[in-house]
Amino acid sequence: MKIRMRIPACGAMLAGLICAAFGMLAGAWALAAPAPAAVGVLRVNIREWDLPTPHARPHDPAVAPDGALWFTEQQANKLGRLDPATGKIREYELKTPHSGPHGLVADGEGNIWYTGNYAALIGRLDPRTGAVTEYALTAEARDPHSLAFDAQGTLWFTVQGGNAVGRLDPRTGKVELKAVPTPHALPYGIAVNSHGVPLFCEFGANHLGEIDPKTMAITEHKLPEGARPRRLAIAADDRVYYSDFARGYLARFDPATGEVKEWASPGGAGSQPYGIAITQDGMVWYSEAGVHPNTIVRFDPKTESFARATIPSGGGVVRNMVATPDGRLYLACSGVNKVGIVEAQP
């Protein structure tokens, strides 16, 4: 049996590797295809803004301490800032040409950190001055992907094609890398739980990875056969929700017990769940990239029920999203060159 899947691009240098891996595994995904879930109507207000630079390919959003929506412009070599109150957008040119800014996160002081996916670097932008500081990585870390801070201020990151995870100490600039045990695991989304333990998706394997923050030893947790976790979000109880891009599931992993529970996404087997976040009320939100127009889906863990709305612009693949402290969602809509904000309605 053969199936065809549309795979959103994650950088030209990885296209061949990812497509080859998906081709070999397509049969396993087809066997696990879920039936669509029942879905209610999601009452949300979605606002979107066009970016000033055409074809910028906004990739990841971040929320700053002042509430601003920041985003990477992967093809324009810029970072952008949207003021949600006024709609004003300001763009910041980066230092190294064609660095491919990808992952994004703000620190407690308002500095904006990003991965230079095309240039083997991690960068820090000071929005007050526009100054960019770069931290060069080794050849093994050629394509840094996603990143997250722990409570001590250490920056953790994944290296997709380089098959590694790393940490950077902003105080000293020291960078350490650790190879992932499974070959071609394609380390992808990463988050840190309440105990300071980073967990990450292995998009090329049916695993979630867990990093010992002291030793950097990696423990791999096996997921159901054919699962391909792409992004993850960690709930207040430290259970991990992840988007199973290949099989069309939302799933939950409990690190305390090893239990995995799966729910078929409303869009069905080809829905390609992707960007995911959890708001402070415990609701799990994600986008279906394989449904056109793309959707915003809300899952209630208490009732195990879904509600869904379409993105007005179509989305063009929402690769990542982030929840704000006041319960909104910030989106980067890659293919339509927009950023957006989702607000729940009563």
C-alpha positions as CSV (number, residue, x, y, z in Angstrom):
1,M,0.0,0.0,0.0
2,K,1.3,3.5,-0.8
3,I,0.1,6.8,0.6
4,R,1.1,10.3,-0.3
5,M,1.7,12.9,2.4
6,R,2.4,16.6,2.0
7,I,5.4,17.4,4.2
8,P,5.9,21.0,5.1
9,A,9.5,22.1,4.5
10,C,11.8,22.5,7.4
11,G,14.9,23.8,5.6
12,A,16.3,22.9,2.2
13,M,19.3,21.1,3.7
14,L,17.1,18.5,5.4
15,A,14.5,17.9,2.6
16,G,16.1,14.8,1.2
17,L,16.8,13.2,4.5
18,I,13.2,13.8,5.8
19,C,11.5,12.8,2.7
20,A,13.5,9.6,2.5
21,A,12.7,8.7,6.1
22,F,9.0,9.4,5.5
23,G,8.9,7.2,2.4
24,M,10.3,4.2,4.2
25,L,7.8,4.6,7.0
26,A,4.6,5.4,5.1
27,G,3.3,1.8,5.2
28,A,3.5,1.7,9.0
29,W,1.6,5.1,9.2
30,A,-1.2,3.9,6.9
31,L,-1.8,0.8,9.1
32,A,-2.3,3.0,12.1
33,A,-4.7,5.5,10.4
34,P,-7.3,6.7,13.0
35,A,-10.9,7.5,12.4
36,P,-11.8,11.2,12.7
37,A,-12.9,12.4,16.2
38,A,-16.2,14.0,17.0
39,V,-15.7,17.8,17.1
40,G,-17.6,20.8,18.3
41,V,-17.6,24.4,17.1
42,L,-14.8,26.4,18.5
43,R,-15.7,30.0,19.4
44,V,-12.6,32.1,18.9
45,N,-11.5,35.4,17.5
46,I,-8.5,35.1,15.2
47,R,-6.7,38.2,14.1
48,E,-3.9,38.2,11.5
49,W,-1.3,40.6,10.3
50,D,0.7,40.6,7.0
51,L,4.5,40.9,7.4
52,P,6.2,43.9,5.8
53,T,8.8,41.7,4.0
54,P,7.3,39.4,1.3
55,H,8.0,35.7,1.4
56,A,9.7,36.0,4.8
57,R,8.3,32.6,6.0
58,P,7.5,33.3,9.6
59,H,8.5,30.1,11.4
60,D,8.3,30.3,15.2
61,P,6.5,32.8,17.5
62,A,7.5,33.8,21.0
63,V,5.9,35.9,23.7
64,A,8.1,38.5,25.4
65,P,7.8,39.7,29.0
66,D,6.0,42.9,27.7
67,G,3.4,40.8,25.9
68,A,4.8,41.5,22.4
69,L,4.5,38.8,19.7
70,W,8.0,38.0,18.3
71,F,8.6,35.8,15.3
72,T,11.4,34.5,13.1
73,E,11.6,35.3,9.4
74,Q,13.5,32.3,8.1
75,Q,13.9,33.3,4.5
76,A,14.3,37.1,5.2
77,N,17.1,36.6,7.8
78,K,15.1,38.8,10.3
79,L,13.3,38.8,13.6
80,G,10.0,40.6,13.9
81,R,8.0,42.1,16.7
82,L,4.3,42.8,16.7
83,D,2.7,45.1,19.2
84,P,-0.8,43.4,19.7
85,A,-2.3,46.6,20.9
86,T,-1.4,48.7,17.9
87,G,-0.7,46.2,15.2
88,K,2.7,47.8,14.6
89,I,5.4,45.5,13.3
90,R,9.2,46.2,13.6
91,E,11.8,44.0,11.9
92,Y,15.4,43.5,13.0
93,E,18.1,42.5,10.5
94,L,20.4,39.7,11.8
95,K,24.2,39.7,11.7
96,T,25.1,36.6,9.6
97,P,23.6,36.5,6.1
98,H,21.3,33.6,5.3
99,S,21.4,32.3,8.9
100,G,17.8,30.9,8.6
101,P,16.3,32.0,12.0
102,H,14.0,29.2,13.1
103,G,13.3,28.5,16.8
104,L,12.6,31.4,19.1
105,V,12.3,32.2,22.8
106,A,12.5,35.2,25.0
107,D,14.4,35.3,28.3
108,G,13.3,37.0,31.5
109,E,15.1,40.2,30.6
110,G,13.3,40.5,27.3
111,N,16.3,39.4,25.1
112,I,15.2,37.3,22.1
113,W,17.0,34.1,21.4
114,Y,16.9,32.2,18.1
115,T,18.4,29.2,16.3
116,G,20.4,30.0,13.1
117,N,19.2,26.9,11.3
118,Y,21.2,27.4,8.2
119,A,24.4,28.7,9.8
120,A,25.1,26.5,12.9
121,L,24.6,29.3,15.4
122,I,22.4,30.5,18.3
123,G,21.8,34.2,18.4
124,R,20.6,36.7,21.0
125,L,18.9,40.0,20.0
126,D,18.8,42.9,22.5
127,P,15.6,44.7,21.4
128,R,16.7,47.9,23.3
129,T,19.7,48.4,21.1
130,G,19.2,46.0,18.1
131,A,22.6,44.4,18.9
132,V,22.9,40.7,18.0
133,T,25.3,38.4,19.8
134,E,26.0,35.0,18.1
135,Y,27.2,31.8,19.6
136,A,28.9,29.6,17.0
137,L,28.2,25.8,17.1
138,T,30.3,22.9,15.9
139,A,29.9,21.1,12.6
140,E,28.0,18.4,14.5
141,A,25.4,21.0,15.4
142,R,25.0,22.2,11.9
143,D,21.2,22.9,12.0
144,P,20.0,23.9,15.4
145,H,16.2,23.7,15.5
146,S,14.1,24.5,18.6
147,L,15.0,25.8,22.0
148,A,13.7,26.4,25.5
149,F,14.9,27.9,28.8
150,D,14.9,26.1,32.1
151,A,14.2,27.9,35.4
152,Q,18.0,28.4,36.0
153,G,18.4,30.3,32.7
154,T,20.1,27.5,30.8
155,L,19.1,27.3,27.1
156,W,18.4,23.8,25.8
157,F,18.1,23.1,22.1
158,T,17.6,20.4,19.5
159,V,19.8,19.7,16.4
160,Q,17.6,18.0,13.8
161,G,19.8,16.7,11.0
162,G,22.8,16.6,13.4
163,N,20.9,14.2,15.6
164,A,21.8,15.9,18.9
165,V,20.6,18.0,21.7
166,G,22.5,20.8,23.4
167,R,22.7,23.4,26.1
168,L,24.1,26.9,26.2
169,D,25.0,28.7,29.4
170,P,24.2,32.4,28.6
171,R,26.5,33.5,31.5
172,T,29.6,31.9,30.0
173,G,28.7,31.2,26.4
174,K,29.7,27.5,27.0
175,V,27.9,25.1,24.7
176,E,27.6,21.3,25.3
177,L,26.2,18.7,22.9
178,K,24.9,15.2,23.4
179,A,24.2,12.7,20.5
180,V,20.8,11.1,20.5
181,P,21.1,7.3,20.9
182,T,18.7,6.5,18.0
183,P,20.3,7.2,14.6
184,H,18.4,9.7,12.3
185,A,16.0,10.5,15.2
186,L,15.5,14.1,13.9
187,P,15.3,15.8,17.3
188,Y,12.5,18.4,16.9
189,G,10.3,20.2,19.4
190,I,11.6,20.7,23.0
191,A,10.1,21.9,26.3
192,V,11.2,21.8,30.0
193,N,9.0,20.4,32.8
194,S,8.4,21.7,36.3
195,H,11.4,19.7,37.6
196,G,13.8,21.3,35.1
197,V,13.9,18.3,32.9
198,P,14.0,18.9,29.1
199,L,11.9,16.6,26.9
200,F,12.0,16.5,23.1
201,C,10.4,14.9,20.1
202,E,12.2,12.4,17.9
203,F,10.4,13.2,14.7
204,G,12.3,10.4,12.8
205,A,11.4,7.7,15.4
206,N,8.6,6.7,17.7
207,H,10.3,8.1,20.7
208,L,10.2,11.0,23.1
209,G,13.6,11.9,24.6
210,E,14.3,13.0,28.1
211,I,17.5,14.7,29.2
212,D,19.1,14.5,32.6
213,P,19.9,18.2,33.3
214,K,22.9,17.4,35.4
215,T,24.6,14.7,33.2
216,M,22.9,15.3,29.8
217,A,22.2,11.5,29.7
218,I,19.3,10.8,27.3
219,T,16.5,8.4,28.1
220,E,14.3,7.5,25.2
221,H,10.6,6.7,25.8
222,K,9.1,4.4,23.2
223,L,5.7,5.5,21.7
224,P,3.2,3.4,19.7
225,E,4.5,1.9,16.5
226,G,4.5,4.4,13.6
227,A,4.2,7.4,15.8
228,R,6.1,10.5,14.7
229,P,6.0,13.2,17.4
230,R,6.8,16.7,16.0
231,R,5.9,19.2,18.6
232,L,5.1,18.9,22.3
233,A,3.7,20.9,25.2
234,I,3.9,20.1,28.9
235,A,0.9,20.4,31.2
236,A,1.0,21.6,34.8
237,D,1.0,18.0,36.0
238,D,4.1,17.3,33.8
239,R,2.3,15.0,31.4
240,V,3.4,15.6,27.9
241,Y,1.0,16.3,25.0
242,Y,2.5,15.8,21.6
243,S,1.3,16.1,18.0
244,D,1.7,12.9,16.0
245,F,2.2,14.4,12.6
246,A,2.4,11.1,10.7
247,R,-0.7,9.3,12.1
248,G,-3.1,12.1,12.8
249,Y,-3.3,11.9,16.6
250,L,-3.1,14.1,19.6
251,A,-1.3,12.0,22.2
252,R,-0.4,12.2,25.9
253,F,2.7,10.7,27.6
254,D,2.9,10.3,31.3
255,P,6.5,10.2,32.4
256,A,5.5,8.9,35.9
257,T,3.9,5.7,34.5
258,G,5.1,5.5,30.9
259,E,1.5,5.4,29.7
260,V,0.6,6.8,26.3
261,K,-3.0,7.7,25.4
262,E,-4.0,8.8,21.9
263,W,-7.0,10.6,20.4
264,A,-7.7,10.7,16.7
265,S,-7.5,14.3,15.5
266,P,-10.8,15.7,14.1
267,G,-9.3,16.0,10.6
268,G,-8.5,12.3,10.4
269,A,-5.4,10.3,9.4
270,G,-4.1,13.0,7.0
271,S,-4.7,16.0,9.3
272,Q,-1.0,16.3,10.2
273,P,-1.2,17.8,13.7
274,Y,1.7,20.3,14.2
275,G,2.1,23.4,16.4
276,I,0.8,22.8,19.9
277,A,0.5,24.8,23.2
278,I,-1.3,24.6,26.5
279,T,-3.0,27.6,28.1
280,Q,-3.1,28.2,31.8
281,D,-6.6,26.8,32.1
282,G,-5.2,23.4,31.0
283,M,-6.7,23.4,27.5
284,V,-4.5,21.8,24.8
285,W,-4.4,23.7,21.5
286,Y,-2.9,22.7,18.2
287,S,-3.2,23.2,14.5
288,E,-3.9,20.7,11.7
289,A,-1.5,21.3,8.9
290,G,-2.9,18.7,6.5
291,V,-6.4,20.2,6.6
292,H,-7.1,23.1,4.2
293,P,-7.6,25.7,5.4
294,N,-5.5,24.9,8.4
295,T,-7.4,24.6,11.7
296,I,-7.1,25.6,15.3
297,V,-8.2,22.7,17.5
298,R,-8.9,22.9,21.3
299,F,-8.8,19.7,23.3
300,D,-10.3,19.5,26.8
301,P,-8.4,16.9,28.8
302,K,-11.2,16.7,31.5
303,T,-13.9,15.8,29.0
304,E,-11.7,14.5,26.2
305,S,-13.6,16.6,23.8
306,F,-12.5,18.5,20.7
307,A,-13.6,21.8,19.2
308,R,-12.3,23.3,16.0
309,A,-12.2,26.5,13.9
310,T,-10.5,27.3,10.6
311,I,-7.8,29.9,10.2
312,P,-9.1,32.8,8.1
313,S,-6.0,33.1,5.9
314,G,-5.7,29.4,5.5
315,G,-2.6,29.3,7.7
316,G,-0.2,28.0,5.2
317,V,1.1,25.6,7.9
318,V,1.3,26.7,11.6
319,R,4.6,25.2,12.5
320,N,4.6,26.4,16.1
321,M,2.4,28.3,18.5
322,V,2.9,29.7,22.0
323,A,0.4,30.4,24.8
324,T,0.5,33.8,26.5
325,P,0.0,34.2,30.3
326,D,-3.5,35.6,29.7
327,G,-4.7,32.7,27.7
328,R,-4.2,33.8,24.1
329,L,-2.2,32.0,21.4
330,Y,0.4,33.5,19.2
331,L,0.8,31.9,15.7
332,A,3.2,32.0,12.8
333,C,1.4,31.2,9.6
334,S,4.3,30.3,7.4
335,G,2.9,29.9,3.9
336,V,0.7,33.0,3.9
337,N,3.3,35.3,5.4
338,K,1.3,36.3,8.4
339,V,1.3,36.2,12.2
340,G,-1.8,35.8,14.2
341,I,-3.4,35.9,17.6
342,V,-6.2,33.5,18.8
343,E,-8.5,34.6,21.6
344,A,-11.2,32.4,23.0
345,Q,-14.7,33.8,23.1
346,P,-17.2,33.2,26.0
